[in-house]
Amino acid sequence: MKPLFSLLFCGVFALTATGARAADNVATAIEGAYLLIQDDEYQRVLSFDRGGTVSQVSEQQPLMGFTSGQGAWEQTGPETVVARVIDFNFGLDDGKPTGTSLLVYKLTFSDPVAGKFQQITGAYAGKNFAVGQNPLNPAEPPAREFGISFTGQRITAK
């Protein structure tokens, strides 16, 4: 009985390890920063960490009254990812907090070179929430919804 159990354990471990390696390979290919050009020509940068975190910064921040954002991403297909980012909003006139935003990115990566994706396309759908609302609570009604498509490319050191 012990040999059969050992064989089953090794088989399950090998399948799990293979799946983990495949996910790690995709994470390695995605990891990095990308310059996004939105359809309205504004730009932003998304940075992906292999551990599953994402950050964003946008040239619209001082114009629209929001901060840089932080969030998480996960693989949804061989070259696709969903990312959720939260940022904080403030009044342009008085600088007082006005709430939070939740942006949900749907992204497709392409053009792998040396194991790293070079291109990105996608869109995000955003929701603004009032002060005190939890943007992660699906029952919270947003004050406003927005979204846009974009294309982009990896930022390299060369």
C-alpha positions in Angstrom: 0.0 0.0 0.0 2.9 2.4 0.8 4.3 2.3 -2.8 0.8 3.1 -4.2 0.4 6.0 -1.8 3.9 7.3 -2.7 3.2 7.0 -6.4 -0.1 8.9 -6.0 1.5 11.6 -3.9 4.3 12.1 -6.4 1.9 12.3 -9.3 -0.2 15.0 -7.5 2.9 16.9 -6.5 4.2 16.8 -10.1 0.9 18.1 -11.5 0.8 20.9 -8.9 4.5 21.8 -9.5 3.9 21.8 -13.3 0.9 24.2 -12.9 2.9 26.4 -10.6 5.8 26.5 -13.0 3.5 27.5 -15.9 1.9 30.2 -13.8 5.3 31.4 -12.7 6.5 31.5 -16.3 3.6 33.7 -17.3 4.1 35.9 -14.2 7.8 36.3 -15.2 6.7 37.2 -18.8 4.3 39.8 -17.5 6.4 41.3 -14.6 7.5 44.8 -15.4 6.2 48.3 -16.2 4.1 49.2 -19.3 3.3 52.6 -20.8 -0.3 52.7 -21.8 -1.7 55.2 -24.4 -5.5 55.5 -23.8 -7.9 56.1 -26.7 -8.3 59.7 -25.4 -4.5 60.0 -25.7 -3.8 60.4 -22.0 -1.1 58.1 -20.7 -0.6 56.0 -17.6 1.9 53.4 -16.4 1.0 50.0 -15.0 3.6 48.1 -13.1 3.2 44.3 -12.4 5.0 42.4 -9.7 5.4 38.6 -10.2 3.9 38.2 -6.7 0.5 39.5 -8.0 0.5 43.1 -7.1 0.0 46.0 -9.5 0.5 49.7 -9.3 -0.6 52.6 -11.5 0.2 56.2 -12.1 -1.5 58.5 -14.6 -0.8 61.9 -16.1 -4.5 62.7 -15.4 -4.1 62.5 -11.6 -3.6 66.3 -11.0 -6.3 67.1 -13.6 -9.0 64.8 -12.3 -8.2 64.7 -8.5 -7.0 61.1 -7.8 -3.9 59.5 -6.4 -1.7 56.7 -7.7 -3.3 53.3 -7.3 -2.4 49.9 -5.9 -4.0 46.5 -6.4 -3.7 42.9 -7.4 -3.7 41.0 -10.7 -4.2 37.4 -11.7 -3.9 35.3 -14.8 -7.2 34.5 -16.6 -5.8 32.8 -19.7 -2.4 32.1 -21.4 -1.8 35.8 -22.2 -4.7 37.5 -20.4 -4.9 39.1 -16.9 -7.5 40.9 -14.8 -6.2 43.5 -12.4 -8.1 45.5 -9.8 -6.7 48.8 -8.6 -7.9 51.2 -5.9 -7.0 54.9 -5.8 -8.2 57.8 -3.6 -10.1 60.8 -4.9 -9.9 64.4 -3.6 -11.5 67.8 -4.5 -9.5 69.9 -6.9 -10.5 73.1 -5.2 -10.0 72.2 -1.5 -8.0 69.0 -1.6 -10.5 67.3 0.7 -11.1 63.5 0.3 -14.1 62.8 -1.9 -13.9 58.9 -1.9 -12.2 56.1 -3.7 -12.2 54.5 -7.2 -12.0 50.9 -8.2 -10.6 50.2 -11.7 -10.9 46.7 -13.2 -8.4 46.2 -16.0 -8.9 43.4 -18.6 -5.5 43.0 -20.3 -4.0 41.0 -23.1 -0.2 40.6 -23.5 1.6 39.8 -26.7 4.9 39.9 -28.6 7.2 37.9 -26.2 10.9 38.6 -26.6 13.4 36.7 -24.5 10.6 35.5 -22.2 9.0 38.9 -21.6 5.9 40.3 -23.2 6.5 43.6 -25.0 3.0 44.7 -25.9 -0.3 45.1 -24.0 -3.9 45.9 -25.1 -7.0 46.2 -23.0 -9.5 48.4 -21.3 -10.5 49.3 -17.8 -13.9 50.0 -16.2 -13.9 52.3 -13.2 -16.3 53.2 -10.5 -16.1 56.2 -8.1 -17.4 55.7 -4.6 -18.2 58.3 -1.9 -16.3 58.8 1.3 -17.0 56.0 3.6 -18.1 53.5 0.9 -16.2 50.3 0.5 -15.2 49.9 -3.2 -14.6 46.2 -2.6 -18.2 45.6 -1.5 -20.2 44.5 -4.6 -23.4 45.9 -2.9 -22.1 49.4 -2.7 -23.7 51.6 -5.5 -21.0 53.8 -7.3 -21.5 57.5 -7.6 -20.1 57.4 -11.2 -18.8 54.9 -13.7 -16.3 55.3 -16.5 -13.8 53.4 -18.7 -11.6 53.4 -21.7 -9.5 51.2 -24.0 -5.7 51.5 -24.5 -2.6 50.0 -26.1 0.8 49.9 -24.6 4.3 48.6 -24.5 6.9 47.4 -22.0 9.2 50.0 -20.6 12.8 48.7 -20.9 16.1 49.8 -19.5 17.6 50.2 -23.0 
